[in-house]
Structure formats: structure tokens, C-alpha cells
Amino acid sequence: MKSPFRSILDAYNLLLRLCKLPLRVSTADHAAGLQERSTLLASGTRSDTNLLETRVCGPEHANYAFDWPAAELFRLRDVWLTGDQGQVFLQDGSLFEPWVRPYNLAKLKISRPLKLGATRIKGPVFHLTGRNHENRGHFMLQHLPRLMAARDYLRALPDYRILVAPGHARWQARYITWAGLDPSKLIEGTRGTMQVDDLIFVPNLYGKSSLCPPPFYNELSSCAASYPVANGPGRPIFITRRDAPDKQLINEERIVEILRSKIGPVDVIRLGEHSLPDQIGMFRAAPLVMGPIGQGICNVLFCQSSLLVMLTPGPIGNPVYTSAHGTQIARICGNEALTFLSNEPAPSRGDWTFPEERFIMLLDRLLEQPEAARIKPAAL
């Protein structure tokens, strides 16, 4: 159900559209109220050849490259933010174009600010909301890198706060703690209009690949090193999607049974049953992380010297989901990773099945590789 603030804002914007009032957009070079602009990291490109993927699954997806834009920081005076995504409008009423990146403005639903009755927020405030802020995977992989880019800048300030979407501060505070910042700095915005005196803003750091600059993933992975890990190697873990609303692996129990027959004990993990600190320790200790593609795979950011195996639906030439995100992040953070494709047609976002014979074939190939030495039982 919409909040009263959002309902009023939507009604106001409907009126503006009916009146056909044009939306003004300002680039960073012509932004009213711009106090500071700096480049935190230059644009770049990463190319990768996954030899393990080639040896086990073939060369089709073993080569991958992605690029990212320069990471810039903007400090703006007297801005207006709208909705839980915090759409940024300047003091002259124009939309701040860097907020749009990397999306097509024509495809976005933009809500212009209703200044009457707006919530006043005193700065300096770091903007940590945006599209897909409510999804833990997107928050980890796309929004936290923005915070890592600005972390040193924020720490140098005598005081600051971190603005997150309404209703999300409780769980996002745990991720702020993991990132090495003070969770007490968090404040929640509104679903209506907010006036911010002093806004610190880092635009999205990803391009078409949806992957951010590797240094920020490395920093997040390093932050996990401060969490305790049980003595000795942990057990292999399988991330279940049995509690997920979609994309469930129908024959998951049978896949786990086959996996255990090949390598021994495997812990099946429902992430919702474990605190974030426990998840971090569990993943860092695990020699093997396996599971169907989904949000839980993002936890590979916690891993150190692990092996990630993602199970993904679709034929080799036309997979349903792009699996490169998980494998690339794993490899960026010092792990090995590859994807087992079902090689069968599968519905988009629907439940699916991984053929047992194909799983056995790929798993046997993997166990022949030196990278799998840690997960082999002693008898092999």
C-alpha cells in the first residue's frame, strides 16, 4: 500500500504530466548548487579468461570483459529528493543527470518534487538509495561500492549521515557495519519529497555489465576479514532457494544428494536463518559454495580462496540468466568460479530442473581439476 506522502507526490506528478510541463535536466557541468566535484577512480576495463571454466564446461563463456565509468563525487547545496529512490533535483528545479546513469531517462518514471510540505534534512548527507535498493544483492553489488568510493571522504568529515530508503535502515545497517562505517549514521528518507541542505552524491558505478569497479569489491571482501571464522576449513555449503518466491531448482534435493555422494558432507543453507556475521564467517571458511543462480550467490564477496559453482538454467548458446556476475566477483576477490549450465530450455524467472546426468558429468570433470583439490574426499 502506498504511503500518504507517495500518493500525494504521484497525484502532483500526474497533474504536471497532464499540463505537459517539460522536465528540465542539468548535466554535471551546469548543475546549480554544485559545491564540489572530484574523481575518485578513473574509468577502466577488466578482461578475464577463466581457464577452469574452459576445462570443465567449454570455452563458450570463459572469456569475459567489462568496463566501468569514472567514479565521481558531487557535493550539492539545496537539493530536492523524491521517492524512496531519492531522485535528485537541483535548486533550480532541474533533474540532476548523473542520478539517471546508466539508465535511459525515457524509460524511467520520474517524480518531480512537491516542495510544499517537504521533509527537511540537514547535511552533510551521503545519498545511499536508488533503483533496486530493496534487494540485498543489488544493495551489495551496486550501492555499497558507491559508499566504498566515498568512504575516505566521509571519514574525513567532522560529521555526516547516510540516507537510505524508508523501511530499510535496520537490515542495511548490518551491511554498513561490514563496510567499516558507523551504522548509527543511518537515517531513513521518505517516499515523498525531501529537501537536503548539503548532499554528497556518487552516481552508479556500473555500465552495461552491471558490475562496478573491481577495487571496491576487493575492499568489501577485505572488510569481511575482521569477522571470526571457525578454526580449520569449513564445510562445503549449498545455498538453497527453497524459501525464494521464484527461480527455484525443482530437483534441488537430488542434486545435493549427488553432490554429497561425490564429496562427502555438505551443509544446505537458508540465508534467512543466519545473521550477517554468521554468513560472513561461514562463507569465508567454505571450500565450496554451490547453488542455483540468485541473490545468495552475491555472498561470494565474503569468500576467500573458495570455489564457487553456480547452477544456471538454459542452453549453452542461450542461457536464461547471465552468470558472469557471480563468477567475475568471485574471481575478483581471489576465488575460483565457474557455471554449470543446465543446457535445457527453461522459463524466465520460473522454476527449473537441472538434468542429473549432466550435473554428474560436469561435477566429475570439476573433481579432476587441481582447483578442486580442497573439496575432494581423502579417498579420491
N, C-alpha and C positions, 0 to 999 in steps of 0.2 A: 504494500500500500504506500502511495506517495505521501511524503510529509506535507504539511500545510505550506511550508516555505517553497518546496519544489512545485506544488500545484499553482501557487501564485506566480512563480517565475515562469512556468510553462504558459500560463494564460497571458502573461505580459508579452512573451515572445511570439505567441500566436497572433496577438494584436499587431505587433511590429511586422510580421510577415504579411498579414492582410493589408496593411498600409504600404507594403512594398518598400520599406525603408532599407536602403542598401547597407550592407555590412562593410565597414572600413577595416582594412588590415594594414598594420605597420610592420615593416621589416626591422631587424635589429639596428640597422644603420640610421633609421629615422624614428626611433622609439622615444616617445615623450616620457620624461621622468627617468631616463636611463642615468644612473649614477656611476656605474662601474661595469666594465666588460673585460673579461680575461679568458685566455685559452689555457685550459688545464691539461689537455693532452691533444697532440696533433692527430689528424686523421691517419688511418693506416689500413693495412690489409694483412690477413693471415692466410697462408696456404698450408695444406696438410695432406700428407699421403699416409693412410692408415694401413701399414703392411699386415697387421694382424687381420684386419677385415679382408684384405686381398687373399690371404692364405686360407681363410676359413670359408668366406662367403663369396669370393669373387671380386673382380675389380670394379663392378658397376658403381658402387658408392664409396669407394676407398679414397678418391681424390676430392678434396673439398677446399673451397676458398671463400672468404667473406671479407667485407670491408666495413668500416665504421667512419662516421663523421668526426670532426674535431669536437672534443668536449669543451664547451664554453660555459662560463658562469656569468650571469647577469644580475646586477643589483638595481632594483627599480623602486622608485618612490610613488606612493599614492596610486596603487593599482586596485583593480576590482577582480575578484574571482567568483566564478559562477558554478554552482552544482558541485556534486561530490568529486568530479574530476578536476575541479579547480581551474577551469578555463580562464586564461589570463587576459585581462583587458587593461589598457593603459589609461592614464589620467585624462587623455583626450577622447576616450570612448572607443578607440580602435582595438581590434584583436591583435595580440602580440604574436606575430607569425612563427617564431621559434616554438611556441607551445604546440602548434599544429604538427610539426615534424614527427615522424616521416610520412604522415598520412596525407591523403588528398582532401583538401578542405571541402570540396564539393560533396564528399561522401560523409562528412561529419555533421552531427546535429549540434549546432552552436546555440548556446543560450546567452543572450546579451544581458548585462547586469541591470537589475532593478535597484537603483540607488536608494530609493525610499525604503526605510526600514532595514537597511543592510547591517550585518553584524560587523562591528569594528574590531580589528585585530592589530594590536601594536607589534611592531617589529623589533629587531630583525627576525624574520621568519623564513625558514627554508621550506620550499614547496616540495612535498613528497606524496603527491597523489597524481592521478591521471587515468588514462584508459587502462582497464583491466586491473585496477588497484586492489580489487576484492579477491583476486585469485592468488594464492600463495606462490604458485610457480612463476607467474608474471611479476609478482612483487619481488621475488628473489632475483630473477634473471634480468629484469628490465628497470625496476625502480631502485633497488638497493645500489646498483652501480652508479646511479646519479648521486646518491648520498656519499658513496665512497669517493667519487670525484671531488666532492666539496668538503670532505671530512677535515682535512688540514685547515682549510679556510675557516670552517665553523669553529674548530678548536681554538683558533687564534682570536676569536671574538670574546669580549667580556661577557656577553650573554646572547643567547639565541634560543629560538624554539623551532620545532619541526612540525609542520602542518600536515596531518593525514586526513583521510576521508572520514566522515562521521560513521561511528559504529565499528571502527576497525582498530582503534588505538590499543585495545587490550592484547590482541594477538600480534599486532605489528611491533609492539614494544619488545617482544622477545627477540625479534629479528634485529631491532635497533641495538639491543644488548649484544647480540652475536657480532654485529658490525663494529663494536667497540665504542659506541656512543651512549650517552646518558638517556635512558628511556623516560626519565622524568621530564625531559624537554618536550615530549609529545603533547600536542593539542589537537583536538578534532575540529574540523571545519563544519560547515552546514551544507544543506542541499539547496540553499537559496543563494543569496549574494553576500559576499564578504568584502570589506574594504580593508586593505593591508597597507600600513604606512611604509613599511620597509621590507620588500620581498627579495629573497635570494633564490634564483631560479637556474637550474641546469636542465636544458631540454633533453629529450630522449636521445640516447647514445647509440642507437642501432639503426641500421638501414634495412634493406630488403630481407636480409637473413634473420632479422630479429635478435641477433647476437650483439652484445656490447663489447667494448674493447677488452681484450684478454687481461691486461694488468689489473682491472677492477675485480674480475673473477678470481685472480690469484690472491688479491688482498683479502677477499671474503673467505677463501679457503684457508688462508693463513690465520685468520681470526678464529677459526674453529680449533686451532692447536691449543688454545687456552682451556678447552673443555676436557675433563678427565676421560680417559679410556681405560677399560679393564686391562689388567696385566695379561700379556700374551695375545696371540691373534684371536680375533673374534670368530664367530661362526658365519658362514655364508648366509645371506638374507635374500628372501624373495618378497618383493613388495606386492601385496595383493591389491586388487581393485574391487574386491567384493563389496566394499562399502561405498563405491563410486556410483553416481547416477547413470553413467553410460560408459561405453568402451570397455566393458568387462570381458575378460578372457573366459569363455564358457567352460572350457576343459582345463581350467587352472589346476584343479586338484590332481588331475592325471599328469600334467606337465611337472608339477612339484614331485610327484611320486617317481617319475622317471629321473628327474634330477637327483633325488636322494639315492636312487639305486646306482647312480654313476659316481657320486662324490661323497656320499655319507650325509650326516645331519645338516639340515637347512632350516633356519628359522623363518616362518611366514609372518610378515609384519603388517599390521594395520597401523598406519602412521598416526591416526587419530587417537590411538590408545597410549601414545608415548609423548612425553614432554619434549620440547625442542632440545634442551640439553641432553636428554637421553638419546634422542635421534642422532645428534651430532656424534656422541661417543660411540654409538652403535655402528654408524656408517664409517667412521674413521677406522674402526677396528676390523671391519668386514673384509675378508679377502675377495669375496664375490658379492656383487649386488646384481640381482636379476629381477625383471618384472616387465609386465606389459607397459607400453608407452603411456605416459600420463604425468600428472603433477608430481607424483612421488619420485620420479626419476631426477627431478631438479635437486634432490638431496645429495646428488653426486658431488655438489660443491663442498660437502663436508669430508669427502673421502681423501685418503692419502695412500697411494700405492695399491689401489684396489683394481678389480676388474669389473667393468660394467657390461652386462649383456641385456640389451633391450629386445623385447619381443614386439614385433610390429606387423599389422595386417597389410595385405595387398600383394600383388605380384611384383616380381623383381623390377620389371620395367616401369611399373606404375604403382608405387606404394601409396596407401591411403594417407599416411602422415609422413611428414619429413622427419626423419630420425636423427638428422645431423646435429641438432641442438644438444641432445644428451651426450652423444659421442664426442663432440667437439669440446664441450665444457669439461667432460671427464679428462680428456687428453690435455687440455689447457692447464688443468690443476694437477697434472702429474700421474694420472691413472691410465690404464689401458681400457679400451672400449670397442665394442662392435655391436651390430644389429643383426638379429635373426629375423628375416622376413618370412611370413607365412607362405608366400608365393601362391596365394589363392585369392580370388575376388572377395572383397569384404565391404560392408556398408560404411558410409561416412558417419562417424560418431556412434555407430551401432555396436552391439556385442558381436564377438567374433570367436573363431576357433583356430588354434594352431595345430596343424597336422602332426600327429605323434611321430610318424616315420621321419618326417623332415626334421623335427626337433632332435630326434636321436642322432640323425646323420650329422647335423651341424654341431651338436654337443660333442660327439665323438671326435670330429675334426678339431674342435677347440681344445679338447683334452690332450691332443697330440702336440700342441704348441708349447714352446718354453714359457710363454707368458702365463700359462695355466698351471704352472708347477705348484703354486701355493694352494690350489683348490683340489688337487688330486689326493685321494686317499693313499695311505702309505703303501698299500699293496700294488698300486699301479706304477 
